[in-house]
Structures are given as structure tokens and as C-alpha cells.
Amino acid sequence: GDSVTQMEGPVTLSEEAFLTINCTYTATGYPSLFWYVQYPGEGLQLLLKATKADDKGSNKGFEATYRKETTSFHLEKGSVQVSDSAVYFCALQRSGGYNKLIFGAGTRLAVHP
Amino acid sequence: KAGVTQTPRYLIKTRGQQVTLSCSPISGHRSVSWYQQTPGQGLQFLFEYFSETQRNKGNFPGRFSGRQFSNSRSEMNVSTLELGDSALYLCASSWRVGEQEETQYFGPGTRLLVL
């Protein structure tokens, strides 16, 4: 079945460091790929998405490129801030008559001043 | 435009009781999905409703049920609560259904603690 695998956390970085969170997926067809972020005590917020191969999603300095050849959707940011500390979830969604997101396990990011 | 709202935000119940959680989608959205989030199992899909019809259900026991009203608001019910039902229950809404690129927008969740 469909699945999403994320790098295990926590990821601990200093402010202004470069961030990469790896995400790979297994799915039939051509799913859409998403990154959601969850701040402490809150629900999920959509960070970015990509709907087809080679698409790049971007938002708030974060980027991810849909790589079908490597079935990956790695999240990157050039310079992290303390306010980026949160849990990041990679997810996929296929078509087929219903809305259902399949999530990775989440990666906790801690950014220190 | 107001986001997805969920009530209550926090809930404490005891084993064997039942609970009903409510979700109001973004205005104009007709699809509502529910997810359970636990430290052990992560985020898991419960079910999805569109136009008052359950379209898909995840791998949860029959104690978990839901419904959707004509105004697209949705409720989920858990009967005969077990300790393992303690979780954050998230509701998400979207405009369309069945489109892979359709974005789901999440509410803040209801945190349920079963004692």
C-alpha cells in the first residue's frame, strides 16, 4: 500500500543553519505531495505542496521538489529561525474518489539561538 | 474567511463512556475528513464525509462513527471508550473530493484524554 517515510528526529540546528528533512514515498500512480507543520498545542498547517513531477512547492522560505525518479519530496530551508521549531509532516494524497492523506511519522525540528 | 473549527478543544472521559466531537468546515467546503493522532501510531485516517455520505473509512473499529449534516458540519462519535482512544482528533475540510491535488485544511483538534 501507499506509504511515506521521513527521516527520524529530532533535528537540532542553530539559527541560520541550512535545513533538510528527507521524505520518500511509495504509491501507485501520481499522488500529490504535501508538507504540513504542527506547532505545539496546535493542529496541522499546510506549508507547501506539489501536484506533479518536477513541481517545486515553496512557502515562507521552505522549498520541496517532487522527484518522481527518486520518489522523494525533501524539505529544505536555507536559513532556519527559532520560530521554525515545530514538527514537520510529509504526506501524500492520491486521486480515486476520496480525500485521504497518508502521513509520515513526523520530524521534530528544534532551532536554538 | 474563518478556518476549520473544532469543539470542544479538550475533553476528559472515563473508560466505557462515549464522546461526540464536532467540526465546522471552512465556509463552502463540502468534504470533511477526520484523523487520529497518537504518539505511537502517528496520524491515521478515520473517515471522510461528502454531501452527508461517508465515502471512505480507515481501519478503525466500529466504535468510531461519524456523520455529516446538510450544512457540512460533521460530528464523530466514539462509544465505549478505551484508554487507547486518548489522542488528538483532527478534522480537515476541503472543497472538492477525489482530486489528488485537493488541499485539506485542518482545525486545531480536540484533545481527548480517557482515564
Interface residues (C-beta under 8 A of the other chain):
Chain A: Y30 P31 S32 F34 Y36 E42 G43 L44 Q45 L46 K49 T51 F89 A91 Q93 R94 S95 G96 G97 Y98 N99 K100 L101 I102 F103 G104 A105 G106
Chain B: V4 Q6 S31 S33 Y35 G42 L43 F45 E48 R55 N56 G58 L90 A92 S94 V97 G98 E99 Q100 E101 E102 T103 Q104 Y105 F106 G107 P108 G109
